[in-house]
């Protein structure tokens, strides 16, 4: 009975309904319930379902699922995980609570969900879409937005719903990583097959959306520029070999980023290489470091000297102002000034 | 010339404002409705729809402000923007307003007295400073002038004032209202790009030739002119494209009637990129190499910007050695690399601007000798 997942929701329900509102909960044969996801907004979580099933086996099903009567059977409004768990636990009948499918009831369902877990961005999008179907006029709109922690900003809400058009594999990746809207929406300009490919890279490399975007956005830009696809560009850069190499995951990610960056920014890479070569030609000891802004936005270089004595400083500054060094610096400044 | 406005909505609070009355007189067969403020935002969420709608409403607080510009070390000229309208019927792929403005609807602020009062106050607060005002920062100054007639109101207001210029910045050729009034305190300016860019990236705007023809008519009417090569874009053949554009400009326009020319390369906040990709998936302007500048905006790497500016500045200087040529939102190092020197601060930039106008057009625009102490 410890930490029974139904318990929090039960308390919320008790709070939400005054006594007179509650219709009698009834046990109904499980086969009378439609396996239909019309009102499903929460992510399917297999582990959670298994936990609930175990709990049901031990203590029975305490909390009814919410349903509405339809000609074909009972349509689930809330309790999809519990319904599935009941099936796994081998129940032949389960308790149901009858409710209408309206905006008010849906807001109560959202509130109950909020108590036990946060909404991820896809869940918010799905909830919003269901809500709009139930309340086309928007009478309970603000209440719904508050429950979902969403601003009343059309651009944000539209974007949220657009995420539902992403490829299902990418949606699953976004949900599993808990990506924010700001990150998730950056996948929208990708073509559907590219979205699937992005999800595959994300899963294979086990990287977070921010990191995945730092690879996939430049890949897409290279692809668009060359009238090609992200997948072709990926292959063209020899990245499948990097994935299959024996290197550690972190090294693979670094190598992929490096190759993509160099292809996306050939001029910048070239300019930086020229500066690097000029700096190398100075043949300076390790105690002298030459640094510069790799975006080249800042003019000039920073020369750092680590010295233990005045004599050493004198020696190094003489070296830095010698004829060959001056020529090398000139080459550097051609790029940097 | 047609424009995209297909409907006019009027805030009940400004239903009887003189500007509203004028728009209704000029609207032709464009339908109008009186619609409460709260309904507008909810009804229109997309830019595509917003650009078809003209919403006439109250003037918000602070309609006259220093140009939002950008953060140091990039230098800005201390321009003063007048928010007579916000949003634009044109649809440039690179337009920053797509991301900058919350409201997608073209909004006309009907309470002009408020705007004029603020301008007066600003001048009273700094009586020795020469002000450049402009209505083309958050809108195109003339694109809807056939409907609004704003240009004549501003010409009339500024005509009686000293130490001030009003700039109408546009990509249109809608200058009918400018022919007739005294052109004394106005600069009419155009944003310019090669015809291929106008066609591909500056959608619904007036073609380059028609812009230059309009500029020529304004010049002949006695106006001072301004030109903004902004945003400069890197594209295949950009060098030849801009060379031809500059040749074209100076074949028609007398350099001695040009008050200023600005150069500014493409720059935008990172968030704009997604908006552009979504609205204009076919555009190629985002695929050139860009870095995130010190102000957080995306821009071409400095060596590329310097190359662009040098190519243009050299050509412009050949035709117009005396014109005030400046950069919009550029770093001192770029100024130094291209023009051989940079203003030490935005205030000095503003002062140099005033000095140039005074030395070339001081008498024409009723301007006092700029006093450095009023600026720096």
Interface residues (C-beta under 8 A of the other chain):
Chain A: X154 X155 X158 X185 X186 X188 X189 X221 X224 X225 X264 X265 X266 X267 X268 X271 X295 X296 X297 X298 X299 X335 X337
Chain B: X41 X42 X45 X46 X274 X277 X278 X281 X284 X286 X287 X289 X291 X292 X293 X294 X301 X302 X303 X304 X331 X333 X337
